[in-house]
Amino acid sequence: MAEAVLKIFRGTSEGGATAEYRVPVAPGMVVLDALHHVQKHAAPDLAVRWNCKAGKCGSCSAEVNGRPRLTCKTRMDSLPQDQAITILPMKSFPVIKDLVTDVSWNYKVNKKIPPFTPRPGADWKFSQADIDRVQEFRKCIECFLCQNVCHVVRDHGKQEQFGGPRFFVRVAGLEMHPLDGLSRTKLLKDELGIGFCNITKCCTEVCPEGIHITDNAIIPLKERVVDDFYDPVLRLVRKIRGAGKAADH
């Protein structure tokens, strides 16, 4: 049976290094299987987060040979067999232990987003096209790979001013729902910092669910923000209306 060499990060937020482990490779084996083999036979204290092993829970995210992936969907035979396979924790989040990172920041961002709020008197009927448009965003499994590769989070540390692609996807699913009555453009502009995104599409490239994050969520939301806050005609209309209301009082 063929063998692979895994170089796995071992350590905490205070520091660490990669350690090498040899693992037998069987047909159909994925990286998560290899990590479980290491836990069972060589390092029972290896910290690995996982749950479903079916690509639907988003728990097993890591960086494999420098690319953010779900380890349960990354086949061993898809990786170079003549060199060691390096497995590191997601870079954009603080390390707790080994491959487990602290992703709690994401849930703090989520709390800022107002939930679905139907329009008063809404007719609860809508077309299949409307369903298809928002259903894409519901496929997100919160693996946070998109958050991990986003340069605003990864390289510039804008967590306090930025929501990240995962939550632009969530906002898009609400904003584009045919029955939702709230506008979240002020939130996008002032608190989620959508203006920081320069649409490099790196988030779209790593999404395991194939969500067109940039084209279908982020760009349309940017357009809504521009329409609401930077369109000169609309600004003039608001100014006139505001002056009219002042005169009425």
C-alpha positions in Angstrom: 0.0 0.0 0.0 1.2 3.5 -0.9 2.2 5.9 1.9 2.0 9.6 2.2 3.9 12.0 4.5 1.7 14.6 6.3 3.3 17.7 7.7 0.7 18.8 10.3 0.8 22.0 12.3 1.1 21.2 16.1 0.8 24.0 18.5 -1.4 26.8 19.9 -1.7 30.6 19.5 1.6 30.9 21.4 3.5 29.1 18.7 4.2 25.7 17.2 5.6 23.9 14.2 4.7 21.1 11.7 5.3 17.5 12.7 5.7 14.7 10.1 3.5 11.5 10.1 3.4 8.7 7.6 0.0 7.4 6.6 -1.0 4.5 4.4 -3.1 5.7 1.4 -6.1 3.6 0.4 -8.3 4.2 -2.7 -10.9 6.9 -2.2 -9.2 8.2 0.9 -9.6 11.9 1.8 -7.4 14.2 3.9 -9.7 13.9 6.9 -9.3 10.1 6.8 -5.5 10.6 6.9 -5.9 12.9 9.9 -8.1 10.4 11.7 -5.4 7.7 11.0 -2.8 10.0 12.7 -5.1 10.5 15.7 -5.7 6.8 16.0 -2.1 5.5 15.5 0.4 8.3 16.2 -1.0 11.4 17.9 -4.3 10.9 19.8 -4.0 14.4 21.1 -4.1 15.9 17.6 -6.9 18.6 17.6 -9.1 18.4 14.4 -12.6 19.9 14.1 -15.1 17.9 12.0 -18.6 16.6 12.2 -20.4 15.2 9.2 -17.6 14.0 6.9 -20.0 14.6 4.0 -19.1 18.2 2.9 -22.2 19.7 4.5 -21.2 20.9 8.0 -18.2 23.1 7.1 -16.3 22.1 10.2 -13.2 20.5 8.8 -11.7 23.6 7.0 -7.9 23.8 6.9 -5.2 24.8 4.5 -3.9 21.9 2.5 -0.7 22.5 0.5 -1.4 26.2 0.9 -5.0 26.2 -0.4 -8.0 26.5 1.9 -10.2 23.4 1.6 -12.6 21.1 3.3 -10.4 18.2 4.3 -13.4 15.8 3.9 -13.7 16.7 0.2 -10.0 16.7 -0.6 -9.0 13.4 -2.0 -5.5 12.2 -1.2 -4.9 11.0 -4.8 -5.6 14.6 -6.0 -2.5 15.8 -4.2 1.1 15.4 -5.4 2.3 11.9 -4.3 6.0 12.6 -4.5 6.1 15.2 -1.7 4.8 15.8 1.8 1.3 17.1 2.2 1.3 20.2 4.4 -1.8 20.8 6.5 -2.1 24.0 8.4 -5.0 25.8 10.3 -6.9 28.6 8.6 -4.6 31.6 8.7 -7.2 34.3 9.2 -8.4 33.1 12.6 -6.6 32.6 15.9 -5.3 29.1 16.6 -6.8 27.3 19.6 -4.8 24.1 19.1 -3.3 22.3 16.1 -5.8 22.6 13.2 -8.7 24.1 15.3 -9.2 27.8 15.1 -11.4 30.3 16.9 -14.1 31.4 14.4 -16.3 33.1 17.0 -15.8 36.5 15.3 -18.1 35.3 12.6 -21.0 34.8 15.0 -20.5 38.4 16.4 -20.8 39.7 12.8 -23.9 37.6 12.3 -25.6 39.2 15.3 -25.4 42.6 13.6 -27.7 41.5 10.7 -31.4 42.1 11.1 -33.4 38.9 10.4 -36.0 38.4 7.7 -38.8 40.9 8.2 -41.8 40.6 5.9 -43.3 43.7 4.4 -46.6 44.8 6.0 -49.4 43.4 4.0 -47.1 41.3 1.8 -48.8 38.9 -0.6 -47.1 35.6 0.3 -46.7 34.5 -3.3 -43.6 34.8 -5.5 -42.2 33.3 -8.7 -39.8 30.4 -9.1 -37.2 32.9 -10.4 -37.3 34.8 -7.1 -36.9 31.5 -5.2 -33.9 30.5 -7.3 -32.2 33.8 -6.8 -32.1 33.6 -3.0 -31.8 29.8 -2.8 -28.2 30.0 -4.0 -27.3 31.9 -0.8 -28.9 29.3 1.4 -26.4 26.7 0.3 -23.7 28.3 2.5 -22.4 25.7 5.0 -20.4 28.3 7.0 -17.0 26.6 6.4 -15.6 30.2 6.5 -13.1 29.4 3.8 -14.3 32.6 2.0 -13.6 34.5 5.2 -10.2 32.9 5.4 -9.0 33.9 2.0 -10.5 37.4 2.0 -7.5 39.8 2.0 -9.4 42.4 4.1 -9.5 39.9 6.9 -6.4 37.9 6.2 -3.9 40.6 5.4 -5.4 43.9 6.7 -7.1 42.9 10.0 -10.3 44.8 9.4 -12.4 42.5 11.5 -14.0 45.3 13.5 -15.0 47.2 10.4 -15.8 44.4 8.0 -18.4 41.6 7.7 -16.7 39.4 5.1 -18.1 37.4 2.1 -20.0 34.9 4.2 -22.2 37.6 5.7 -22.5 39.5 2.5 -24.0 36.3 1.2 -26.4 36.2 4.2 -27.4 39.9 3.7 -27.9 39.2 0.0 -30.3 36.3 0.8 -32.4 38.7 2.9 -32.2 41.8 0.7 -33.2 39.9 -2.4 -36.0 38.0 -0.8 -39.2 39.2 -2.6 -41.1 39.5 0.7 -38.5 41.2 2.9 -39.3 44.8 3.8 -36.0 46.0 5.5 -33.1 47.9 3.9 -29.7 46.9 5.2 -27.7 49.2 2.9 -26.7 51.5 5.8 -25.5 48.4 7.8 -23.5 47.3 4.7 -21.9 50.7 4.3 -21.2 51.7 7.9 -20.8 48.5 9.9 -20.0 45.7 7.5 -17.6 47.8 5.4 -18.6 46.4 2.0 -16.6 49.2 0.4 -13.4 47.5 1.5 -14.1 44.6 -0.9 -12.3 45.1 -4.2 -14.0 42.1 -5.8 -11.0 39.9 -6.4 -13.3 36.8 -6.5 -10.9 34.8 -4.2 -13.9 34.0 -2.0 -15.8 32.6 -5.0 -12.9 30.4 -6.0 -12.7 28.5 -2.7 -16.5 28.1 -2.0 -17.2 24.3 -1.8 -20.9 24.9 -2.6 -20.2 26.8 -5.8 -21.9 30.0 -4.7 -21.1 32.9 -7.0 -20.3 35.1 -4.0 -18.8 38.1 -5.9 -21.1 38.2 -8.9 -24.4 37.4 -7.3 -24.1 38.7 -3.8 -21.3 41.3 -3.3 -21.6 43.3 -6.6 -25.4 43.6 -6.4 -25.1 44.7 -2.7 -22.5 47.3 -3.7 -24.8 48.6 -6.3 -27.6 49.0 -3.8 -25.3 50.9 -1.4 -24.3 53.2 -4.3 -27.9 53.8 -5.3 -29.0 54.6 -1.7 -26.0 56.8 -0.7 -24.0 58.0 -3.7 -26.5 58.5 -6.5 -26.5 62.3 -7.2 -30.1 62.3 -8.4 -31.4 60.5 -5.4 -29.3 62.7 -3.1 -30.9 65.8 -4.7 -34.4 64.4 -4.3 -33.7 63.6 -0.6 -32.4 67.1 -0.1 -35.4 68.7 -1.7 -37.8 66.4 0.3 -35.9 67.3 3.5 -36.1 71.0 2.8 -39.8 70.6 2.1 -40.4 68.8 5.4 -38.5 71.6 7.2 -40.6 74.2 5.6 -43.8 72.4 6.5 -42.8 72.6 10.2 
